[in-house]
Amino acid sequence: MIGEWAALPVLRGLTEQESESEDVMYETASRLLRHCDAVLRLSGESAGADSDVRIATELGLPVYFDADDIPASQTP
């Protein structure tokens, strides 16, 4: 899940001027991260993904850079 997916319906209701003046995409991603267990940072340039990693680190969430590094579920 990426924040942009959750933000798109909100952006649809804004005027072009509102969507440019408000950082809806990044604010939505930031709020979404507070409900996550970890972050998988895929390769490639992305200021938004870099911001997500920074926020996740500040929140103390694990950040993985390779899907193979994600531990198996410990659910009984």
HTML snippet that shows the backbone in 3Dmol.js (N, CA, C, O; Angstrom):
<script src="https://3Dmol.org/build/3Dmol-min.js"></script>
<div id="view" style="width:600px;height:400px;position:relative"></div>
<script>
const pdb = `
ATOM      1  N   MET A   1       0.846  -1.166   0.000  1.00  0.00           N
ATOM      2  CA  MET A   1       0.000   0.000   0.000  1.00  0.00           C
ATOM      3  C   MET A   1       0.894   1.231   0.000  1.00  0.00           C
ATOM      4  O   MET A   1       1.837   1.317   0.787  1.00  0.00           O
ATOM      5  N   ILE A   2       0.611   2.152  -0.850  1.00  0.00           N
ATOM      6  CA  ILE A   2       1.345   3.412  -0.843  1.00  0.00           C
ATOM      7  C   ILE A   2       0.367   4.541  -0.571  1.00  0.00           C
ATOM      8  O   ILE A   2      -0.813   4.455  -0.910  1.00  0.00           O
ATOM      9  N   GLY A   3       0.867   5.588   0.039  1.00  0.00           N
ATOM     10  CA  GLY A   3       0.011   6.704   0.437  1.00  0.00           C
ATOM     11  C   GLY A   3      -0.748   7.328  -0.705  1.00  0.00           C
ATOM     12  O   GLY A   3      -1.869   7.801  -0.519  1.00  0.00           O
ATOM     13  N   GLU A   4      -0.159   7.340  -1.888  1.00  0.00           N
ATOM     14  CA  GLU A   4      -0.823   7.951  -3.030  1.00  0.00           C
ATOM     15  C   GLU A   4      -2.142   7.257  -3.349  1.00  0.00           C
ATOM     16  O   GLU A   4      -3.097   7.903  -3.782  1.00  0.00           O
ATOM     17  N   TRP A   5      -2.199   5.946  -3.138  1.00  0.00           N
ATOM     18  CA  TRP A   5      -3.441   5.224  -3.417  1.00  0.00           C
ATOM     19  C   TRP A   5      -4.565   5.729  -2.527  1.00  0.00           C
ATOM     20  O   TRP A   5      -5.704   5.867  -2.973  1.00  0.00           O
ATOM     21  N   ALA A   6      -4.244   6.001  -1.278  1.00  0.00           N
ATOM     22  CA  ALA A   6      -5.255   6.500  -0.350  1.00  0.00           C
ATOM     23  C   ALA A   6      -5.555   7.969  -0.611  1.00  0.00           C
ATOM     24  O   ALA A   6      -6.666   8.426  -0.343  1.00  0.00           O
ATOM     25  N   ALA A   7      -4.596   8.711  -1.124  1.00  0.00           N
ATOM     26  CA  ALA A   7      -4.771  10.151  -1.337  1.00  0.00           C
ATOM     27  C   ALA A   7      -5.539  10.479  -2.610  1.00  0.00           C
ATOM     28  O   ALA A   7      -6.154  11.543  -2.694  1.00  0.00           O
ATOM     29  N   LEU A   8      -5.521   9.608  -3.588  1.00  0.00           N
ATOM     30  CA  LEU A   8      -6.144   9.945  -4.871  1.00  0.00           C
ATOM     31  C   LEU A   8      -7.626  10.330  -4.768  1.00  0.00           C
ATOM     32  O   LEU A   8      -8.036  11.297  -5.411  1.00  0.00           O
ATOM     33  N   PRO A   9      -8.441   9.614  -3.988  1.00  0.00           N
ATOM     34  CA  PRO A   9      -9.837  10.055  -3.872  1.00  0.00           C
ATOM     35  C   PRO A   9      -9.968  11.440  -3.240  1.00  0.00           C
ATOM     36  O   PRO A   9     -10.881  12.191  -3.584  1.00  0.00           O
ATOM     37  N   VAL A  10      -9.072  11.783  -2.329  1.00  0.00           N
ATOM     38  CA  VAL A  10      -9.090  13.112  -1.708  1.00  0.00           C
ATOM     39  C   VAL A  10      -8.719  14.157  -2.746  1.00  0.00           C
ATOM     40  O   VAL A  10      -9.361  15.204  -2.833  1.00  0.00           O
ATOM     41  N   LEU A  11      -7.692  13.880  -3.529  1.00  0.00           N
ATOM     42  CA  LEU A  11      -7.250  14.822  -4.559  1.00  0.00           C
ATOM     43  C   LEU A  11      -8.332  15.080  -5.596  1.00  0.00           C
ATOM     44  O   LEU A  11      -8.451  16.186  -6.123  1.00  0.00           O
ATOM     45  N   ARG A  12      -9.101  14.073  -5.878  1.00  0.00           N
ATOM     46  CA  ARG A  12     -10.158  14.221  -6.885  1.00  0.00           C
ATOM     47  C   ARG A  12     -11.161  15.297  -6.482  1.00  0.00           C
ATOM     48  O   ARG A  12     -11.737  15.965  -7.341  1.00  0.00           O
ATOM     49  N   GLY A  13     -11.372  15.468  -5.171  1.00  0.00           N
ATOM     50  CA  GLY A  13     -12.327  16.456  -4.686  1.00  0.00           C
ATOM     51  C   GLY A  13     -11.770  17.857  -4.548  1.00  0.00           C
ATOM     52  O   GLY A  13     -12.512  18.781  -4.215  1.00  0.00           O
ATOM     53  N   LEU A  14     -10.468  18.041  -4.799  1.00  0.00           N
ATOM     54  CA  LEU A  14      -9.845  19.347  -4.652  1.00  0.00           C
ATOM     55  C   LEU A  14      -9.721  20.054  -5.997  1.00  0.00           C
ATOM     56  O   LEU A  14      -9.628  19.417  -7.046  1.00  0.00           O
ATOM     57  N   THR A  15      -9.721  21.367  -5.944  1.00  0.00           N
ATOM     58  CA  THR A  15      -9.425  22.126  -7.149  1.00  0.00           C
ATOM     59  C   THR A  15      -7.932  21.999  -7.433  1.00  0.00           C
ATOM     60  O   THR A  15      -7.169  21.573  -6.566  1.00  0.00           O
ATOM     61  N   GLU A  16      -7.514  22.364  -8.630  1.00  0.00           N
ATOM     62  CA  GLU A  16      -6.103  22.278  -8.984  1.00  0.00           C
ATOM     63  C   GLU A  16      -5.270  23.155  -8.050  1.00  0.00           C
ATOM     64  O   GLU A  16      -4.188  22.754  -7.622  1.00  0.00           O
ATOM     65  N   GLN A  17      -5.765  24.338  -7.737  1.00  0.00           N
ATOM     66  CA  GLN A  17      -5.039  25.245  -6.844  1.00  0.00           C
ATOM     67  C   GLN A  17      -4.904  24.645  -5.446  1.00  0.00           C
ATOM     68  O   GLN A  17      -3.836  24.731  -4.839  1.00  0.00           O
ATOM     69  N   GLU A  18      -5.971  24.040  -4.928  1.00  0.00           N
ATOM     70  CA  GLU A  18      -5.922  23.414  -3.601  1.00  0.00           C
ATOM     71  C   GLU A  18      -4.932  22.257  -3.574  1.00  0.00           C
ATOM     72  O   GLU A  18      -4.154  22.120  -2.630  1.00  0.00           O
ATOM     73  N   SER A  19      -4.964  21.424  -4.613  1.00  0.00           N
ATOM     74  CA  SER A  19      -4.081  20.255  -4.624  1.00  0.00           C
ATOM     75  C   SER A  19      -2.618  20.663  -4.736  1.00  0.00           C
ATOM     76  O   SER A  19      -1.742  19.941  -4.260  1.00  0.00           O
ATOM     77  N   GLU A  20      -2.335  21.807  -5.358  1.00  0.00           N
ATOM     78  CA  GLU A  20      -0.954  22.272  -5.457  1.00  0.00           C
ATOM     79  C   GLU A  20      -0.494  22.937  -4.168  1.00  0.00           C
ATOM     80  O   GLU A  20       0.682  22.857  -3.814  1.00  0.00           O
ATOM     81  N   SER A  21      -1.417  23.596  -3.460  1.00  0.00           N
ATOM     82  CA  SER A  21      -1.016  24.317  -2.254  1.00  0.00           C
ATOM     83  C   SER A  21      -0.976  23.420  -1.029  1.00  0.00           C
ATOM     84  O   SER A  21      -0.292  23.748  -0.059  1.00  0.00           O
ATOM     85  N   GLU A  22      -1.682  22.307  -1.043  1.00  0.00           N
ATOM     86  CA  GLU A  22      -1.698  21.387   0.083  1.00  0.00           C
ATOM     87  C   GLU A  22      -0.943  20.124  -0.302  1.00  0.00           C
ATOM     88  O   GLU A  22      -1.096  19.615  -1.413  1.00  0.00           O
ATOM     89  N   ASP A  23      -0.139  19.626   0.608  1.00  0.00           N
ATOM     90  CA  ASP A  23       0.660  18.440   0.333  1.00  0.00           C
ATOM     91  C   ASP A  23      -0.129  17.193   0.728  1.00  0.00           C
ATOM     92  O   ASP A  23       0.266  16.457   1.632  1.00  0.00           O
ATOM     93  N   VAL A  24      -1.247  16.966   0.040  1.00  0.00           N
ATOM     94  CA  VAL A  24      -2.176  15.892   0.392  1.00  0.00           C
ATOM     95  C   VAL A  24      -1.519  14.523   0.257  1.00  0.00           C
ATOM     96  O   VAL A  24      -1.718  13.657   1.109  1.00  0.00           O
ATOM     97  N   MET A  25      -0.757  14.323  -0.778  1.00  0.00           N
ATOM     98  CA  MET A  25      -0.140  13.016  -1.011  1.00  0.00           C
ATOM     99  C   MET A  25       0.797  12.637   0.131  1.00  0.00           C
ATOM    100  O   MET A  25       0.683  11.551   0.698  1.00  0.00           O
ATOM    101  N   TYR A  26       1.725  13.536   0.467  1.00  0.00           N
ATOM    102  CA  TYR A  26       2.700  13.208   1.500  1.00  0.00           C
ATOM    103  C   TYR A  26       2.064  13.166   2.884  1.00  0.00           C
ATOM    104  O   TYR A  26       2.451  12.345   3.715  1.00  0.00           O
ATOM    105  N   GLU A  27       1.101  14.033   3.141  1.00  0.00           N
ATOM    106  CA  GLU A  27       0.419  14.008   4.437  1.00  0.00           C
ATOM    107  C   GLU A  27      -0.354  12.703   4.611  1.00  0.00           C
ATOM    108  O   GLU A  27      -0.357  12.127   5.699  1.00  0.00           O
ATOM    109  N   THR A  28      -1.007  12.235   3.552  1.00  0.00           N
ATOM    110  CA  THR A  28      -1.742  10.970   3.619  1.00  0.00           C
ATOM    111  C   THR A  28      -0.774   9.810   3.850  1.00  0.00           C
ATOM    112  O   THR A  28      -1.043   8.933   4.670  1.00  0.00           O
ATOM    113  N   ALA A  29       0.335   9.802   3.140  1.00  0.00           N
ATOM    114  CA  ALA A  29       1.338   8.742   3.312  1.00  0.00           C
ATOM    115  C   ALA A  29       1.871   8.753   4.742  1.00  0.00           C
ATOM    116  O   ALA A  29       2.042   7.697   5.351  1.00  0.00           O
ATOM    117  N   SER A  30       2.130   9.931   5.270  1.00  0.00           N
ATOM    118  CA  SER A  30       2.641  10.046   6.631  1.00  0.00           C
ATOM    119  C   SER A  30       1.652   9.483   7.649  1.00  0.00           C
ATOM    120  O   SER A  30       2.049   8.770   8.571  1.00  0.00           O
ATOM    121  N   ARG A  31       0.392   9.792   7.489  1.00  0.00           N
ATOM    122  CA  ARG A  31      -0.631   9.272   8.404  1.00  0.00           C
ATOM    123  C   ARG A  31      -0.780   7.756   8.251  1.00  0.00           C
ATOM    124  O   ARG A  31      -0.959   7.050   9.243  1.00  0.00           O
ATOM    125  N   LEU A  32      -0.710   7.264   7.038  1.00  0.00           N
ATOM    126  CA  LEU A  32      -0.830   5.832   6.791  1.00  0.00           C
ATOM    127  C   LEU A  32       0.310   5.054   7.459  1.00  0.00           C
ATOM    128  O   LEU A  32       0.096   3.960   7.982  1.00  0.00           O
ATOM    129  N   LEU A  33       1.505   5.615   7.441  1.00  0.00           N
ATOM    130  CA  LEU A  33       2.667   4.941   8.032  1.00  0.00           C
ATOM    131  C   LEU A  33       2.477   4.677   9.519  1.00  0.00           C
ATOM    132  O   LEU A  33       3.057   3.732  10.055  1.00  0.00           O
ATOM    133  N   ARG A  34       1.691   5.481  10.182  1.00  0.00           N
ATOM    134  CA  ARG A  34       1.459   5.304  11.613  1.00  0.00           C
ATOM    135  C   ARG A  34       0.640   4.050  11.918  1.00  0.00           C
ATOM    136  O   ARG A  34       0.473   3.675  13.078  1.00  0.00           O
ATOM    137  N   HIS A  35       0.135   3.408  10.870  1.00  0.00           N
ATOM    138  CA  HIS A  35      -0.658   2.183  11.022  1.00  0.00           C
ATOM    139  C   HIS A  35       0.054   0.966  10.423  1.00  0.00           C
ATOM    140  O   HIS A  35      -0.545  -0.101  10.291  1.00  0.00           O
ATOM    141  N   CYS A  36       1.317   1.124  10.067  1.00  0.00           N
ATOM    142  CA  CYS A  36       2.077   0.048   9.426  1.00  0.00           C
ATOM    143  C   CYS A  36       3.000  -0.641  10.417  1.00  0.00           C
ATOM    144  O   CYS A  36       3.381  -0.072  11.440  1.00  0.00           O
ATOM    145  N   ASP A  37       3.351  -1.879  10.089  1.00  0.00           N
ATOM    146  CA  ASP A  37       4.297  -2.643  10.898  1.00  0.00           C
ATOM    147  C   ASP A  37       5.727  -2.487  10.397  1.00  0.00           C
ATOM    148  O   ASP A  37       6.679  -2.649  11.160  1.00  0.00           O
ATOM    149  N   ALA A  38       5.876  -2.171   9.110  1.00  0.00           N
ATOM    150  CA  ALA A  38       7.200  -2.055   8.506  1.00  0.00           C
ATOM    151  C   ALA A  38       7.039  -1.386   7.139  1.00  0.00           C
ATOM    152  O   ALA A  38       5.928  -1.163   6.660  1.00  0.00           O
ATOM    153  N   VAL A  39       8.183  -1.074   6.531  1.00  0.00           N
ATOM    154  CA  VAL A  39       8.200  -0.453   5.203  1.00  0.00           C
ATOM    155  C   VAL A  39       9.144  -1.255   4.314  1.00  0.00           C
ATOM    156  O   VAL A  39      10.241  -1.628   4.730  1.00  0.00           O
ATOM    157  N   LEU A  40       8.706  -1.512   3.099  1.00  0.00           N
ATOM    158  CA  LEU A  40       9.570  -2.101   2.078  1.00  0.00           C
ATOM    159  C   LEU A  40       9.870  -0.999   1.071  1.00  0.00           C
ATOM    160  O   LEU A  40       8.982  -0.541   0.352  1.00  0.00           O
ATOM    161  N   ARG A  41      11.129  -0.578   1.029  1.00  0.00           N
ATOM    162  CA  ARG A  41      11.550   0.490   0.116  1.00  0.00           C
ATOM    163  C   ARG A  41      12.047  -0.164  -1.159  1.00  0.00           C
ATOM    164  O   ARG A  41      13.101  -0.800  -1.167  1.00  0.00           O
ATOM    165  N   LEU A  42      11.297  -0.010  -2.227  1.00  0.00           N
ATOM    166  CA  LEU A  42      11.701  -0.546  -3.525  1.00  0.00           C
ATOM    167  C   LEU A  42      12.751   0.357  -4.146  1.00  0.00           C
ATOM    168  O   LEU A  42      12.815   1.546  -3.834  1.00  0.00           O
ATOM    169  N   SER A  43      13.569  -0.200  -5.019  1.00  0.00           N
ATOM    170  CA  SER A  43      14.642   0.582  -5.627  1.00  0.00           C
ATOM    171  C   SER A  43      14.085   1.606  -6.603  1.00  0.00           C
ATOM    172  O   SER A  43      12.969   1.475  -7.105  1.00  0.00           O
ATOM    173  N   GLY A  44      14.877   2.610  -6.852  1.00  0.00           N
ATOM    174  CA  GLY A  44      14.498   3.665  -7.779  1.00  0.00           C
ATOM    175  C   GLY A  44      14.400   4.998  -7.063  1.00  0.00           C
ATOM    176  O   GLY A  44      14.192   5.063  -5.852  1.00  0.00           O
ATOM    177  N   GLU A  45      14.555   6.060  -7.842  1.00  0.00           N
ATOM    178  CA  GLU A  45      14.490   7.395  -7.272  1.00  0.00           C
ATOM    179  C   GLU A  45      13.051   7.763  -6.951  1.00  0.00           C
ATOM    180  O   GLU A  45      12.162   7.620  -7.791  1.00  0.00           O
ATOM    181  N   SER A  46      12.825   8.236  -5.735  1.00  0.00           N
ATOM    182  CA  SER A  46      11.503   8.692  -5.327  1.00  0.00           C
ATOM    183  C   SER A  46      11.635   9.514  -4.058  1.00  0.00           C
ATOM    184  O   SER A  46      11.969   8.988  -2.996  1.00  0.00           O
ATOM    185  N   ALA A  47      11.372  10.806  -4.173  1.00  0.00           N
ATOM    186  CA  ALA A  47      11.419  11.680  -3.001  1.00  0.00           C
ATOM    187  C   ALA A  47      10.362  11.250  -1.996  1.00  0.00           C
ATOM    188  O   ALA A  47      10.590  11.310  -0.788  1.00  0.00           O
ATOM    189  N   GLY A  48       9.206  10.815  -2.488  1.00  0.00           N
ATOM    190  CA  GLY A  48       8.135  10.368  -1.606  1.00  0.00           C
ATOM    191  C   GLY A  48       8.524   9.121  -0.835  1.00  0.00           C
ATOM    192  O   GLY A  48       8.279   9.034   0.369  1.00  0.00           O
ATOM    193  N   ALA A  49       9.128   8.155  -1.514  1.00  0.00           N
ATOM    194  CA  ALA A  49       9.561   6.926  -0.846  1.00  0.00           C
ATOM    195  C   ALA A  49      10.680   7.217   0.148  1.00  0.00           C
ATOM    196  O   ALA A  49      10.728   6.621   1.225  1.00  0.00           O
ATOM    197  N   ASP A  50      11.582   8.134  -0.211  1.00  0.00           N
ATOM    198  CA  ASP A  50      12.639   8.525   0.722  1.00  0.00           C
ATOM    199  C   ASP A  50      12.042   9.182   1.961  1.00  0.00           C
ATOM    200  O   ASP A  50      12.518   8.961   3.074  1.00  0.00           O
ATOM    201  N   SER A  51      11.010   9.981   1.772  1.00  0.00           N
ATOM    202  CA  SER A  51      10.314  10.605   2.889  1.00  0.00           C
ATOM    203  C   SER A  51       9.637   9.550   3.758  1.00  0.00           C
ATOM    204  O   SER A  51       9.659   9.644   4.985  1.00  0.00           O
ATOM    205  N   ASP A  52       9.038   8.554   3.125  1.00  0.00           N
ATOM    206  CA  ASP A  52       8.398   7.457   3.876  1.00  0.00           C
ATOM    207  C   ASP A  52       9.421   6.724   4.739  1.00  0.00           C
ATOM    208  O   ASP A  52       9.132   6.382   5.886  1.00  0.00           O
ATOM    209  N   VAL A  53      10.604   6.483   4.202  1.00  0.00           N
ATOM    210  CA  VAL A  53      11.665   5.806   4.959  1.00  0.00           C
ATOM    211  C   VAL A  53      12.076   6.663   6.147  1.00  0.00           C
ATOM    212  O   VAL A  53      12.271   6.149   7.248  1.00  0.00           O
ATOM    213  N   ARG A  54      12.208   7.954   5.931  1.00  0.00           N
ATOM    214  CA  ARG A  54      12.587   8.865   7.021  1.00  0.00           C
ATOM    215  C   ARG A  54      11.536   8.835   8.126  1.00  0.00           C
ATOM    216  O   ARG A  54      11.878   8.731   9.304  1.00  0.00           O
ATOM    217  N   ILE A  55      10.262   8.927   7.754  1.00  0.00           N
ATOM    218  CA  ILE A  55       9.181   8.904   8.737  1.00  0.00           C
ATOM    219  C   ILE A  55       9.136   7.566   9.455  1.00  0.00           C
ATOM    220  O   ILE A  55       8.990   7.522  10.676  1.00  0.00           O
ATOM    221  N   ALA A  56       9.261   6.478   8.710  1.00  0.00           N
ATOM    222  CA  ALA A  56       9.238   5.147   9.315  1.00  0.00           C
ATOM    223  C   ALA A  56      10.374   4.996  10.326  1.00  0.00           C
ATOM    224  O   ALA A  56      10.178   4.437  11.405  1.00  0.00           O
ATOM    225  N   THR A  57      11.546   5.490   9.979  1.00  0.00           N
ATOM    226  CA  THR A  57      12.689   5.425  10.880  1.00  0.00           C
ATOM    227  C   THR A  57      12.411   6.235  12.152  1.00  0.00           C
ATOM    228  O   THR A  57      12.711   5.787  13.258  1.00  0.00           O
ATOM    229  N   GLU A  58      11.838   7.425  11.985  1.00  0.00           N
ATOM    230  CA  GLU A  58      11.488   8.249  13.140  1.00  0.00           C
ATOM    231  C   GLU A  58      10.465   7.550  14.036  1.00  0.00           C
ATOM    232  O   GLU A  58      10.492   7.708  15.257  1.00  0.00           O
ATOM    233  N   LEU A  59       9.568   6.781  13.429  1.00  0.00           N
ATOM    234  CA  LEU A  59       8.546   6.053  14.184  1.00  0.00           C
ATOM    235  C   LEU A  59       9.078   4.753  14.776  1.00  0.00           C
ATOM    236  O   LEU A  59       8.380   4.087  15.540  1.00  0.00           O
ATOM    237  N   GLY A  60      10.312   4.390  14.426  1.00  0.00           N
ATOM    238  CA  GLY A  60      10.898   3.158  14.927  1.00  0.00           C
ATOM    239  C   GLY A  60      10.442   1.919  14.179  1.00  0.00           C
ATOM    240  O   GLY A  60      10.570   0.805  14.689  1.00  0.00           O
ATOM    241  N   LEU A  61       9.913   2.098  12.980  1.00  0.00           N
ATOM    242  CA  LEU A  61       9.472   0.966  12.166  1.00  0.00           C
ATOM    243  C   LEU A  61      10.656   0.358  11.434  1.00  0.00           C
ATOM    244  O   LEU A  61      11.565   1.078  11.020  1.00  0.00           O
ATOM    245  N   PRO A  62      10.656  -0.960  11.269  1.00  0.00           N
ATOM    246  CA  PRO A  62      11.713  -1.565  10.450  1.00  0.00           C
ATOM    247  C   PRO A  62      11.539  -1.161   8.983  1.00  0.00           C
ATOM    248  O   PRO A  62      10.418  -1.064   8.483  1.00  0.00           O
ATOM    249  N   VAL A  63      12.650  -0.931   8.315  1.00  0.00           N
ATOM    250  CA  VAL A  63      12.643  -0.592   6.894  1.00  0.00           C
ATOM    251  C   VAL A  63      13.459  -1.653   6.172  1.00  0.00           C
ATOM    252  O   VAL A  63      14.622  -1.880   6.507  1.00  0.00           O
ATOM    253  N   TYR A  64      12.860  -2.296   5.192  1.00  0.00           N
ATOM    254  CA  TYR A  64      13.532  -3.338   4.417  1.00  0.00           C
ATOM    255  C   TYR A  64      13.776  -2.820   3.003  1.00  0.00           C
ATOM    256  O   TYR A  64      12.958  -2.085   2.450  1.00  0.00           O
ATOM    257  N   PHE A  65      14.891  -3.205   2.436  1.00  0.00           N
ATOM    258  CA  PHE A  65      15.252  -2.785   1.091  1.00  0.00           C
ATOM    259  C   PHE A  65      15.237  -3.952   0.115  1.00  0.00           C
ATOM    260  O   PHE A  65      15.489  -3.775  -1.077  1.00  0.00           O
ATOM    261  N   ASP A  66      14.943  -5.140   0.619  1.00  0.00           N
ATOM    262  CA  ASP A  66      14.836  -6.339  -0.201  1.00  0.00           C
ATOM    263  C   ASP A  66      13.751  -7.215   0.410  1.00  0.00           C
ATOM    264  O   ASP A  66      13.774  -7.482   1.611  1.00  0.00           O
ATOM    265  N   ALA A  67      12.814  -7.658  -0.398  1.00  0.00           N
ATOM    266  CA  ALA A  67      11.698  -8.475   0.099  1.00  0.00           C
ATOM    267  C   ALA A  67      12.189  -9.751   0.771  1.00  0.00           C
ATOM    268  O   ALA A  67      11.521 -10.274   1.662  1.00  0.00           O
ATOM    269  N   ASP A  68      13.339 -10.254   0.358  1.00  0.00           N
ATOM    270  CA  ASP A  68      13.888 -11.468   0.968  1.00  0.00           C
ATOM    271  C   ASP A  68      14.316 -11.251   2.422  1.00  0.00           C
ATOM    272  O   ASP A  68      14.486 -12.213   3.171  1.00  0.00           O
ATOM    273  N   ASP A  69      14.490  -9.991   2.819  1.00  0.00           N
ATOM    274  CA  ASP A  69      14.903  -9.676   4.182  1.00  0.00           C
ATOM    275  C   ASP A  69      13.726  -9.594   5.154  1.00  0.00           C
ATOM    276  O   ASP A  69      13.935  -9.535   6.366  1.00  0.00           O
ATOM    277  N   ILE A  70      12.518  -9.591   4.652  1.00  0.00           N
ATOM    278  CA  ILE A  70      11.344  -9.500   5.517  1.00  0.00           C
ATOM    279  C   ILE A  70      11.179 -10.829   6.250  1.00  0.00           C
ATOM    280  O   ILE A  70      11.097 -11.881   5.617  1.00  0.00           O
ATOM    281  N   PRO A  71      11.130 -10.785   7.583  1.00  0.00           N
ATOM    282  CA  PRO A  71      11.025 -12.038   8.328  1.00  0.00           C
ATOM    283  C   PRO A  71       9.676 -12.715   8.111  1.00  0.00           C
ATOM    284  O   PRO A  71       8.673 -12.060   7.828  1.00  0.00           O
ATOM    285  N   ALA A  72       9.671 -14.032   8.246  1.00  0.00           N
ATOM    286  CA  ALA A  72       8.418 -14.793   8.121  1.00  0.00           C
ATOM    287  C   ALA A  72       7.503 -14.454   9.285  1.00  0.00           C
ATOM    288  O   ALA A  72       7.965 -14.091  10.367  1.00  0.00           O
ATOM    289  N   SER A  73       6.232 -14.572   9.061  1.00  0.00           N
ATOM    290  CA  SER A  73       5.240 -14.289  10.091  1.00  0.00           C
ATOM    291  C   SER A  73       5.412 -15.248  11.258  1.00  0.00           C
ATOM    292  O   SER A  73       5.691 -16.432  11.069  1.00  0.00           O
ATOM    293  N   GLN A  74       5.242 -14.725  12.461  1.00  0.00           N
ATOM    294  CA  GLN A  74       5.341 -15.552  13.671  1.00  0.00           C
ATOM    295  C   GLN A  74       3.959 -15.835  14.260  1.00  0.00           C
ATOM    296  O   GLN A  74       3.845 -16.210  15.426  1.00  0.00           O
ATOM    297  N   THR A  75       2.914 -15.656  13.456  1.00  0.00           N
ATOM    298  CA  THR A  75       1.548 -15.891  13.926  1.00  0.00           C
ATOM    299  C   THR A  75       1.346 -17.372  14.241  1.00  0.00           C
ATOM    300  O   THR A  75       1.649 -18.232  13.414  1.00  0.00           O
ATOM    301  N   PRO A  76       0.824 -17.673  15.457  1.00  0.00           N
ATOM    302  CA  PRO A  76       0.625 -19.094  15.823  1.00  0.00           C
ATOM    303  C   PRO A  76      -0.440 -19.762  14.981  1.00  0.00           C
ATOM    304  O   PRO A  76      -0.721 -20.946  15.167  1.00  0.00           O
TER     305      PRO A  76
END
`;
const viewer = $3Dmol.createViewer("view");
viewer.addModel(pdb, "pdb");
viewer.setStyle({}, {cartoon: {color: "spectrum"}});
viewer.zoomTo();
viewer.render();
</script>
